[in-house]
């Protein structure tokens, strides 16, 4: 089974690289020929690049969720107590997102053209993602420093 997954991931990787190279070639090689809604000139294949990024992000999220569910299911059979403990990280992430959503600002934002954006939900979600990213970056930095210092070596 491991050999099959290796072969599949091997071919998927090269298909993704080829797709990325084709779309980037279209994006950078065709030139500037499109005018967007703001009246600015942009590369001709900007939508193709955007759709590629959206598609790859969606595939990554779906495959990650399927893998996590499969791993949890396998661990639940072998070690139920350990599998339940593994949910602690997910629970802490959900708590972090709820807390950062609640501390996010809902004040209207003045955009570049003088237009005011006042959708409270999206303003709070944007702040939630920013604050969560900051917290997770600090946790990663502290974890790296603690790991490098050797405090928890056996």
N, C-alpha and C positions, 0 to 999 in steps of 0.2 A: 504493500500500500504506500509506503514511504517513497518508493521508486516512482509510482504513478503520480503522486503529488509533486515530486521533484520535476518530472517531465512536463506536467501541466503548467506549473509555475514558470518553468524555463521558457516554454513557448508563449505563455501569456506576457511575460516580461518583454520578449522580443517583438511581439505584436504591439504592445504599448509604446515601446521605443520607436518603432517604425511609424506608428500613428502620430506620435508627438513630432517626429522629424518632418513628416509630410505637412502637418498643420503649421508648424513653425516656418517651414519653407514657403508655404502659401502666405503666411502673415507678413514675413519680412521680404519675400521676393517679389510680390506683386506690386507693391507700392501704395501710395496714398491716393485713393480715388473716391472715397465715400465721405459724405457730409452727414454728420449726426444731427439729432434734434436740436442741439444747441448751436448749430451752424459752424461747428469746428470740423476740420478735415481730419479723418482718421484712416488707419490702414484698411485696405479693402476687405480683408478677411478677419476682422475683429470678431464678428459673431461666431465664426468657426472656432476660433481660439477660446472664446468664452464657453461655448457648448462643450468643447473638449474638456475644459477644466471642470465644468459642472458634472459631466458624465463620469470622469475619472473619480471625482469626489464621491459621487453617489455609489459607484461600484465599490470603492474602498470601504465606505460605511456599511454597505450591505454584506460584503465578504467578511468584514471584521465582526459584525453582529452574528453572522452564521457561525463563524469560527468560535466565538465566545460562547454561544449557546451550545455548540457541540462539545466544547471542552468542559463546560459546566455539567452537561449531561453525563459525560464520561466520568468526571470526578465524583458526581453524585452517586454513581454506582459503586465506585471503588472506596471512596472516603466521604461519606455524607457530611460529617462534621467539618472537614476541611473545605468541602464545596460551599457550605453555608458561610464559613468564615471568609471565603473568597469574595462574597458579595459585599463585604465591608467597604471595599474601595468604591464600588458603584454607589452605595448608600452615602458615603462621604462626598462623592462628586455631586450627587443630587442635592445634598444639604448645602454644599458650596454654591451651586447654581441658584437655589432658592434664596439664600442669604444675599448674594450679590445682586439678584434681581430686585429684591426689596430695598437695597440701599442705592439702586440706580436712580438717576435724576430723570424727571419727566418734564423738565423745563423745555419750552420750544427752542429750536435751533434755527438761527438765521443762516441760510445757505449762501453760496457765492453770488447768485444773481439777486440777492435781497429777498428771496422767497423764504417764508417761515415754514418750517416743518414742525408739526405739533402732534404727531401720532404717538400718544403716550406709551403704548405697548412696545413699539419698535425702538423708541428712545431708551426705555428701560432694558430691553433685550440687548441693545448695543452696549450699554454700560455693563450689563451682566457678563457679556463675553469679554469685555476689556478687563474688568476687575478679576474675573476668574482666571484669565490668562496671566495677569500679574501675580496672583496668589500661587498658581501652579508653577510659574517660573521661579518664584522665591523658594518654594518647597523643593524644586529640582536642584537649585543652586545650593541650598543648605544640605540636602541629601548628598550631593556630590562632595561637598566639603567634609561632611561627617565621614563619608565612605573613604575619602582620600586620607583623612587623618588617622584612620585605623582604630577609632574608639571602640567599634563593635566587632573587632576581629576575635575569632575564637581562639 
